[in-house]
């Protein structure tokens, strides 16, 4: 323990960094529990959001203390993977926006690095947190490459770090060099950031440039640039088996190697062999393994929005323009909904024909920010669907706060004979609510005629599933359309 005390702040002093956010958590929780307060449901929801944000802040601070101890013991074993730094920095910037720290973050440059994506995210957040603690309102992040290394400069307009403290960074692990000003405890988060960077073969230093503080993070550079097509390690996707691998994901992302299939969304009130298609859902297909496995791999490695944006573009590019009355539904996560690359990804389709499907189980950290993004798209004519309703715990407030134009019922509600009575009641309640609010209800995975009739009796008018056609490439759709015309 003596060695830990020499290299990092003493535990009691480090825990002082956690005390303030914990006090905020306790205070907000007490306000929520106080039923004597005259507070609307909307106000309580907003208070709950603030509580969640403060709890995450306290969790991050406490985690820094634990990581500091791990570094002191030498028990950190970082992974070694290709990190898309631009996407990672933007993800951390979104967290700051959600937490409403009041700092504006801009990002320039896009270079890959080698290291552990999770630890690198903590480094970026710690350095940004130090800047905000010194009163920074503008944070500029510049990503560039140098010989065998990647450089990330985090420049802020906060209170100047005194020269002696900048010099102390060279040996900041020592107890006497942890200093405090403007409520910022320099040394805890910064020491952790530097320790993590060094564990990955990188470094953190602090200098002054143009009257601004600049943290410089360096990390090893890959032997290739993943943005340059043709220089990637090649793998044989056709013969690969099992779960998708990182190298395969890199190749798929680089080559846009995703094929798209489309499943018709029909008016189930018609009993013809070919009911009227009102829209089509675009679904991604990969060289092997299931689509969820690919998207899970991409999400766990910080490339989720990249893969989803490629699927969005591919789905739009291949969508036929002949069926002008139908819409195109595309799936995305909340992270991609907030991604700055979404606008350019969907610009090739008329907004009024586009429906973005956000899963009912999507992790939304701030409904206020998500609603702003949705409302901005809605102003252009894009519609929102809440997908997978009934896949897990039914959250009506989640649906109402997003105010979607479409609700999609999950297979768990459509076909579950063991819970038929309960599911019927839920579907009936959803359709009544949707009718009053002007929301379209679509049932997914309809496979039998009896399911279609049951859903009709419960008030559902639209659906998709094998009863009406399997997901097929676009040529299937063109052939059906041409057959109808003939």
Secondary structure, DSSP 8 states (H G I E B T S, - for coil): -HHHHHHS--HHHHHHHHHHHHHHHHHHHHHHH-TTS---HHHHHHHHHHHHHHHHHHHHHHHHHHHHHHHHHT------EEEEHHHHHHHHHHHHHHHT-S-EEEEE---EEEE-HHHHHHHHHHHHHHHHHTT-SEEEEEEEEETTEEEEEEEE-SS---HHHHHHGGGTTSGGG-EEETTEEETHHHHHHHHHHHHTT-EEEEEEETTEEEEEEEEE--SS-TTSTT-S----GGG--SS--HHHHHHHHHHT--EEEEEEEEETT--STT--EEEEEEEEE-SSS-HHHHHHHHHHTT-HHHHHHHHHHHHHHTS-SS-TT-EEEEEE-HHHHT-TTHHHHTTTS-GGGEEEEEETT---S-HHHHHHHHHHHHHTT-EEEEEEETSSS--HHHHHHHT-SEEEE-HHHHS-GGGHHHHHHHHHHHHHHHHHHT-EEEE----SHHHHHHHHHTT--EE-STTT---B-HHHHHHHHHHHH-
